Each structure stands twice: as C-alpha cells, then as structure tokens.
Amino acid sequence: MLFNKNLGGRIMNTMIMIEINNGTYDEWKKSFDELADIRDQFSRNAKVGKVDDHTAIVVVDVFDPAGMMAAFGSDEAKKIAEDMGVVRTPFKLQAMG
C-alpha cells in the first residue's frame, strides 16, 4: 500500500475481476465509462483489460475504500450489476519482493 498525502493518506492498488454473465464486455465497458465521475470520488488511474467477451480485469488505485464500497452498493451500480449479471472479485495488489 502506498502513502500519498495529497490524496489524504494510503492508496490501495486494487485489481477487480469482472465476470459478465448476462451481457458482453462492450456493454459493460460502456456503463463503466459512464460512471467515471463516480469512480473519481474514490479512485484514480483505472485501467481496464478485456479478457474475453464476458470477463474484464480492472486495476485501479483506491484512496477511499469505503467510498468504493458505497459506490458498488449504490442503486445505480446494483441495477447495472443485476441486469448484466456482474460478479466483482476484488484483489489487493502489493509490490513483489
């Protein structure tokens, strides 16, 4: 975990595996992009990779984990996840060595 005083403290480098069971990567990515303003409230430097048509990997620096959990729990995020059958599996990344 990094420390950045400009962002109020610790930054958690996080990877989230996104499984899309009722839709495609392109449909999910469109909704992901539309929620950029919300993500900016708790994270920065999001990078998205397409694994296949039903799986994505997101790597992001989270500076407000509680804000991230609140965003995932919002009505809008819940509706998108439910409609698309999205399953999120987060992983905390750390430096090797």
N, C-alpha and C positions, 0 to 999 in steps of 0.2 A: 504494500500500500504506500503510495506517495503522499507527501505533505505539501500543500500549496496554500500559503497564507492569503493569496489573492482570491481564492475560492472558499475561504472560511475554514480550511483545515485539510482533512485527509481526503484523498481521491482513491476510489476503489476501481481498479481496472477489471472490468467485468465482460464475460462472454456469455451470450444468451443463445441457446439453440432454439430455433423457432420451427415447430412442426405445424404444417398447414394441412389439416385433414379434410377440409371442405372448401377448397379453393385452390388457387395457384400462387406461386411465388409472385408473379407480376401483380395480381390483385392485392396481395398482402403488402407488397412494396409500395403501392400507390397509397394505401391507408397509412403506412409507416411514414412516408414522406409528408403526408398531410398533417401529421401530429408533431412535426419538427419543433414548433413553438412550445409545445408542452414538454418535450424532452429537454429543451434548452434550460428549463427551470431546475433540472436535477442532474444533468449530464452534459458532456461535451465530447467532441471528436468521434462521433458514431461512424463506424464503418460496417457495411453490410456486404455479405457474400452469399451468393446463390449456390447452394449445394446441389439441388435438383428442383423440379417443379413444385415440390411440396415441403422443402426444407431450406431454411436460411440460417446463417450464423451472423450475429451482431456482436461487435466488440466496441465497447464504449467506456469512457472514464466517468464514473459516477461520483459526484461530490455531495449528493444528498440522497442516501439510500432510502430514507423514509419518504422523501418526495417521489422516488421511483415507485415504491410500493403503493403510494397513494394514487399515482397516475395509472398503474396497472389495475387498481381497484376502482377507477372512475367508471361511471355509467357508459361513457363512450368507448373506453378500452374494453370493458366487459362485453359490450354488444358486438364489437368487431371480433373479439376472440371467440365468442359464442357462435356468431354467424359463420365464421371461417373455420371453426374447429381448431383454433390455435392452442397449442400447448407450449408454454415457455419453460425452459430448463436453464436457470442461471448458474454460472460458474465464476468464482472469484479467481482471477489470474494473479500470479506473482512471478517475480524475476527468478530465472533459473540460476542455480549455482550456489 
